[in-house]
Each structure stands twice: as C-alpha cells, then as structure tokens.
C-alpha cells in the first residue's frame, strides 16, 4: 500500500511540474497547443505506451525463464530443447516491447494529430 501511495505522489508531482513547465513560455510555446492537442498529454501517452509494454513483457520474460528453469531441473536431458524454445519465446516477447517503443516514437515525432 505504501508503494502505491508513493507512486501516486510521484506521478502527481511530475504531472504538476510538467504543467508549470509548459506554461512557462519560450521557443516551444507554439507547439504546446497545436491542433487542440496538448504536448504534455502526447508525452504522457508515449511514456505509458513504453511503460505498459515493458512491464507486461518483463512479467512474461520472468515467467518464461522461471518455467524453463523448472523444466530443466525436472528433466535435465532436454535442457537443450528447452533453452532453444525459451530463447525463441523471449525474442518474440521482446518484439512486443519494441512495438511499444515504435508507438511512442510515432506519438512524439510523427504524430498525425499535430499536423
């Protein structure tokens, strides 16, 4: 419960500081409100895309590695086949994280909503 509270406080602080930083003005002011889309929300969406993808893939990789270790411990004769299958699975899981990164890069640099 304490970790959740600290996380919510940190997220609130970051969002509060981002709002103040965007209101400060400067050379990026014309990009802040472009086409009715707030740049801070686009950055937040990019961070969430990468964060959710990495979190889900991290859980999947941990589960896969743990189950592979259990399989090798129970049947050491097939450790080669289990290792090859695990590495292939981990590569496919990692590709999902790269998809999240691609979505974040599209939101930040090629956002169709920003014109």
N, C-alpha and C positions, 0 to 999 in steps of 0.2 A: 504494500500500500504506500509505503514511503517513497519507493522508486517512482511510482505513478505520479505522486504529488510533485516530486522534484522535476520529473519530466514535463508535466503540465506547466510548472512555473517557468522552466527554461524556455519552452515553446512560446508562452505568453510574453516573456521578456524579449525574445528575438523578434516576434511579430510587432511588439510595441516599438522597438528600436528601428525596425525596418520602416514603419510608418513615419517616424520622425525623420529618418534619413531621406526618405522620398520627398518629404515636404520641404526640405532644406533649400531646394532650388539648385541651379547650377547648369552645367552643359548638358546633362541628361534630362532636364526637365521636360523637353518636348517629347521624349519617348515614354514618359511616365503615364500619361493619359492619352494614348493613341488609339483611336477607334473604339473608345469606351472600355478598353481592357487595361486593367491596372498591371503594370510591370511586376509589382511585388507579388501579385497572385500568380503570374506566369512562372516566376522563380520558385514560388512555393509549390506549384504543381510539378515542376521539374524535380524538385527535391523529393517530393512524395513519390514520384514515379521511380526514381532510383532507389529510394529507401525501402519501399514495399517490395520491389523486385529483389533487392539484395537480401532483405530479411527472409522472404519466402525461400529463396534459393539457398541461403545459409542453413535454414532448417532442413531443407531437403538433402543438402550435401551431408550434413551431420547424421541424419537418419540413414542415408545410404552407406556412409563409411562405417557407422556403428553396426549395421546389419551385415556388412561384408566381413568385419572383424569377427562377429559372432559365427558366421558361416565358416570361416577359416578355422576358428577354434573348435568347432564341432566336427569338421571334416577336412583335415589338413591336406588330403590327397588332391582335392580340387581347388587348391588355392590359386593356381594359375588362371583357371577359367573364371573364378570369382573376381580376381583382380582385374582381368581384362574387361569383364562386364561392368564392374564398378567404375573403372576409368571412362568407359564409353558413356555410362549414365551420368557421371559427373561433368563430362564435356557438354552433354545435352542440357543439363541443369544450368550450367554456366552460360549457355547461349541465351537463356531466358533473362539473365541479368543484363546481358548486352542489349537485348531488346528494350529493357527499361532505360538504359543509357541512351539508346538511339531516340527514344521518345522524348527524353529530357533535352537532348541536343536539338531536336526539331522544335520543341517549345521555345528554347532560348534563342536559336539563331535563324530558324526558317519558319517562324510562327505565321500561319496563314491569317490569323486574326489581327495581326499588327500591320497587315498590308504590305 
